Amino acid sequence: MKISAVVITKNEEKMIANCINTLRWCDEIIVVDNGSKDLTVDIAEREGAVVETLQDGSFAELRNRGAELVQFDWILYIDADERVTPHLKHEISRVVRAQTFDAYMIPRRNIHYGAWMQFGGWQDDTVVRLFRKSALQKWEGSIHEHAEVIGSTGLLHEAVVHLTHRSFMEGMQKTMAWTSLEASLMFDAHHPKMKSWRFFRIFFGALFYRYIWKKGWKDGVRGCIESFTQAMNRFIVYEQLWELQQEPTLEKEYEKIDDDIERLWEKEEQRA
């Protein structure tokens, strides 16, 4: 059975070549690019991938477009910051030949700040990324997208390596991108008004879950940083939700302040 690899990219010029190098055993490699401004597309084409551009698409739309482009019976989805190991390659080849399941969850070995995160909830990370093409109906969701599959789903033993959080600022840039979208979705779903106590519950609840309940402390300094970062990410989502819930909007409030100051200056000029 032949396998098509689909890689989703946006401004991944530093990551895409090595990603493709771990996929050369696949029968075709398709890159669906989300409007990169750097050299991602040029590098992907140079490395032999077929590149399709879908400007400003959601993750689900990008993955669905990839499924439309593939030629072969099985689809392996990989992100640019993920790497397939030889062990994972052999397991994928074996299960595709056996055809026991219609889709497979793949464990992820998350590398944060150069080290494997074995606690803090990261040890439970699995993603459904290998599909029989005929079983994959579609991807849905603006963020945290999920696949609709007809048939049964198995679990692989070998992990894909996820080279994420290469620096704190890089992680924060990604955070600001998805937290604003998540806040907008919550606002559109008419989430209850944010109160002060909710911020404390959200932040400290997430921190306790990551650092204590899921034993993030066992990952040392990295576990501490990541536990606080994940708690802060949740805080940022709800802070942005609070901004959206303000009536009048914050923009209107600042316009009013400017108008009030302008009127003060008008009165000052009249007195002069």
C-alpha positions as CSV (number, residue, x, y, z in Angstrom):
1,M,0.0,0.0,0.0
2,K,1.3,3.5,-0.9
3,I,1.4,6.4,1.5
4,S,1.0,10.1,0.8
5,A,2.5,12.6,3.3
6,V,0.8,15.9,3.8
7,V,2.7,18.7,5.6
8,I,1.0,22.0,6.7
9,T,3.3,25.0,6.7
10,K,3.4,28.8,7.4
11,N,6.7,30.6,7.6
12,E,8.6,27.4,8.4
13,E,11.8,28.0,6.4
14,K,14.0,26.8,9.3
15,M,12.0,23.5,9.8
16,I,10.6,22.3,6.5
17,A,13.7,20.8,4.9
18,N,14.5,18.5,7.8
19,C,10.8,17.6,8.1
20,I,10.7,16.5,4.4
21,N,14.0,14.5,4.9
22,T,12.2,12.3,7.4
23,L,9.4,11.6,4.9
24,R,11.3,10.6,1.8
25,W,10.2,7.0,2.3
26,C,6.6,8.1,1.5
27,D,5.4,7.7,-2.1
28,E,4.6,11.4,-2.4
29,I,5.0,14.5,-0.2
30,I,2.5,17.3,-0.5
31,V,3.0,20.6,1.3
32,V,-0.1,22.8,1.8
33,D,1.2,26.3,2.6
34,N,-0.8,28.9,4.5
35,G,0.6,32.0,2.8
36,S,4.2,31.9,4.0
37,K,6.2,35.2,3.6
38,D,9.6,33.5,3.9
39,L,11.4,30.9,1.8
40,T,9.2,27.9,3.0
41,V,7.7,27.3,-0.4
42,D,11.0,27.6,-2.3
43,I,12.7,25.2,0.0
44,A,9.8,22.7,-0.1
45,E,9.8,22.7,-3.9
46,R,13.6,22.3,-3.9
47,E,13.3,19.3,-1.7
48,G,10.9,17.7,-4.1
49,A,7.6,18.3,-2.5
50,V,4.4,19.2,-4.4
51,V,3.3,22.6,-3.0
52,E,-0.2,24.0,-2.9
53,T,-0.9,27.4,-1.4
54,L,-4.1,28.1,0.5
55,Q,-4.1,31.7,1.8
56,D,-5.4,32.3,5.3
57,G,-7.0,28.9,5.7
58,S,-7.8,27.3,9.0
59,F,-5.9,24.1,10.0
60,A,-9.0,22.1,9.1
61,E,-9.2,23.7,5.7
62,L,-5.5,23.1,5.1
63,R,-5.7,19.5,6.0
64,N,-8.8,19.0,3.9
65,R,-7.1,20.5,0.9
66,G,-4.2,18.1,1.4
67,A,-6.6,15.2,1.4
68,E,-8.0,16.4,-1.9
69,L,-4.6,16.4,-3.5
70,V,-3.2,13.0,-2.5
71,Q,-3.0,10.2,-5.0
72,F,-2.6,7.1,-2.7
73,D,-4.6,5.0,-0.3
74,W,-3.1,6.1,3.0
75,I,-2.5,9.7,4.3
76,L,0.1,10.6,6.9
77,Y,-0.3,14.2,8.2
78,I,2.8,15.8,9.7
79,D,3.5,19.4,10.8
80,A,6.7,21.1,9.8
81,D,8.1,21.0,13.4
82,E,7.5,17.2,13.6
83,R,9.9,14.5,12.7
84,V,9.3,10.8,11.7
85,T,11.9,8.4,13.2
86,P,12.9,5.2,11.4
87,H,11.1,3.2,14.1
88,L,7.9,5.1,13.4
89,K,8.3,4.6,9.7
90,H,8.6,0.8,10.1
91,E,5.6,0.7,12.3
92,I,3.5,2.8,9.9
93,S,4.6,0.6,7.0
94,R,3.6,-2.5,8.9
95,V,0.1,-1.4,10.0
96,V,-0.7,-0.1,6.5
97,R,0.1,-3.5,5.1
98,A,-2.0,-5.2,7.8
99,Q,-5.0,-2.8,7.4
100,T,-6.4,-3.7,10.8
101,F,-7.7,-0.2,11.5
102,D,-8.9,2.7,9.3
103,A,-7.0,5.4,11.2
104,Y,-4.2,5.5,13.8
105,M,-3.4,7.8,16.7
106,I,0.3,8.5,17.0
107,P,2.0,9.4,20.3
108,R,4.0,12.7,20.3
109,R,7.3,13.1,22.0
110,N,7.3,16.8,22.8
111,I,10.7,18.5,22.9
112,H,10.5,21.8,24.9
113,Y,13.7,23.9,25.2
114,G,15.8,21.1,23.9
115,A,14.6,18.3,26.2
116,W,11.8,15.6,26.1
117,M,8.9,16.6,28.3
118,Q,7.9,13.4,30.1
119,F,5.4,14.9,32.6
120,G,3.1,17.8,33.0
121,G,0.4,16.2,30.7
122,W,2.7,16.0,27.7
123,Q,3.2,12.3,28.3
124,D,-0.5,11.8,27.3
125,D,-0.2,13.6,23.9
126,T,-1.5,11.6,21.0
127,V,-2.7,12.8,17.6
128,V,-4.8,11.1,14.9
129,R,-2.6,11.5,11.8
130,L,-2.6,8.3,9.8
131,F,-5.7,7.5,7.7
132,R,-7.0,5.3,5.1
133,K,-8.1,7.8,2.5
134,S,-11.5,6.3,2.0
135,A,-12.2,6.4,5.8
136,L,-11.3,10.1,6.3
137,Q,-14.4,12.2,5.8
138,K,-13.2,15.6,6.7
139,W,-11.3,17.8,9.2
140,E,-13.3,20.2,11.3
141,G,-12.5,23.0,13.8
142,S,-10.9,26.4,13.5
143,I,-8.4,25.4,16.3
144,H,-7.7,22.1,17.9
145,E,-9.0,20.5,14.6
146,H,-10.3,17.0,14.6
147,A,-10.9,14.4,11.9
148,E,-14.2,12.6,11.2
149,V,-13.4,9.0,10.4
150,I,-15.6,6.1,9.3
151,G,-14.3,2.9,10.8
152,S,-12.0,2.0,13.7
153,T,-9.0,3.8,15.1
154,G,-5.9,2.1,16.5
155,L,-2.9,3.4,18.5
156,L,0.7,3.2,17.3
157,H,3.5,2.5,19.8
158,E,6.3,4.6,18.2
159,A,6.1,8.4,18.6
160,V,6.5,11.3,16.3
161,V,9.1,13.8,17.6
162,H,7.6,17.3,18.1
163,L,10.3,20.0,18.1
164,T,8.2,22.7,19.8
165,H,8.9,25.7,22.1
166,R,12.4,26.3,20.9
167,S,12.3,29.6,22.8
168,F,10.0,31.4,25.1
169,M,9.3,34.2,22.7
170,E,8.6,31.8,19.9
171,G,6.0,30.0,22.1
172,M,4.4,33.3,23.0
173,Q,4.1,34.3,19.3
174,K,2.1,31.1,18.7
175,T,0.1,31.6,21.8
176,M,-1.1,35.1,20.8
177,A,-2.1,33.7,17.4
178,W,-4.4,30.9,18.7
179,T,-5.6,32.5,21.9
180,S,-7.3,35.4,20.1
181,L,-9.1,32.9,17.9
182,E,-10.2,30.8,20.8
183,A,-11.4,33.8,22.6
184,S,-13.4,34.9,19.6
185,L,-15.0,31.5,19.3
186,M,-16.0,31.5,23.0
187,F,-17.4,35.0,22.6
188,D,-19.5,33.9,19.6
189,A,-20.7,31.0,21.8
190,H,-22.0,33.5,24.4
191,H,-19.7,32.5,27.2
192,P,-20.8,33.8,30.6
193,K,-19.4,37.2,31.6
194,M,-15.9,37.1,33.0
195,K,-15.6,37.9,36.7
196,S,-12.4,38.5,38.7
197,W,-12.6,35.2,40.5
198,R,-12.7,33.3,37.2
199,F,-9.2,34.5,36.4
200,F,-7.8,33.1,39.6
201,R,-9.6,29.8,39.2
202,I,-8.5,29.5,35.5
203,F,-4.8,30.3,36.1
204,F,-4.2,28.4,39.4
205,G,-6.4,25.5,38.2
206,A,-4.3,25.1,35.1
207,L,-1.0,25.5,37.1
208,F,-2.1,22.9,39.7
209,Y,-3.1,20.5,36.9
210,R,0.1,20.7,35.0
211,Y,2.7,21.1,37.8
212,I,1.2,19.0,40.6
213,W,-1.5,16.6,39.3
214,K,0.4,15.7,36.1
215,K,3.8,15.9,37.9
216,G,5.3,18.6,35.8
217,W,7.8,19.3,38.6
218,K,9.6,16.0,37.6
219,D,10.7,17.8,34.4
220,G,12.8,20.2,36.5
221,V,13.2,23.8,35.4
222,R,11.6,23.1,32.0
223,G,8.6,21.6,33.7
224,C,8.2,24.6,35.9
225,I,8.4,27.0,33.0
226,E,6.0,25.0,30.9
227,S,3.5,24.6,33.7
228,F,3.4,28.4,34.3
229,T,3.3,29.0,30.5
230,Q,0.3,26.8,30.0
231,A,-1.5,28.4,32.9
232,M,-0.7,31.8,31.4
233,N,-2.0,30.7,28.0
234,R,-5.3,29.9,29.6
235,F,-5.3,33.2,31.4
236,I,-4.6,35.1,28.1
237,V,-7.6,33.3,26.4
238,Y,-10.0,34.5,29.1
239,E,-8.5,38.0,29.3
240,Q,-9.1,38.4,25.6
241,L,-12.6,37.1,26.1
242,W,-13.1,39.7,28.7
243,E,-12.0,42.4,26.3
244,L,-14.5,41.3,23.7
245,Q,-17.3,41.3,26.3
246,Q,-16.9,44.9,27.2
247,E,-19.8,47.2,26.4
248,P,-19.1,49.8,25.2
249,T,-16.0,48.3,23.5
250,L,-12.6,49.3,24.8
251,E,-12.0,51.2,21.6
252,K,-15.1,53.3,22.3
253,E,-13.9,53.9,25.8
254,Y,-10.6,55.3,24.5
255,E,-12.4,57.4,22.0
256,K,-14.5,58.9,24.8
257,I,-11.4,59.7,26.8
258,D,-9.9,61.5,23.9
259,D,-13.2,63.4,23.3
260,D,-13.3,64.4,27.0
261,I,-9.7,65.7,26.8
262,E,-10.5,67.6,23.6
263,R,-13.4,69.3,25.2
264,L,-11.2,70.3,28.2
265,W,-8.8,72.0,25.7
266,E,-11.7,73.7,24.0
267,K,-12.8,75.2,27.3
268,E,-9.2,76.2,28.0
269,E,-9.1,78.1,24.7
270,Q,-12.4,79.8,25.5
271,R,-11.1,81.0,28.8
272,A,-8.0,82.4,27.1
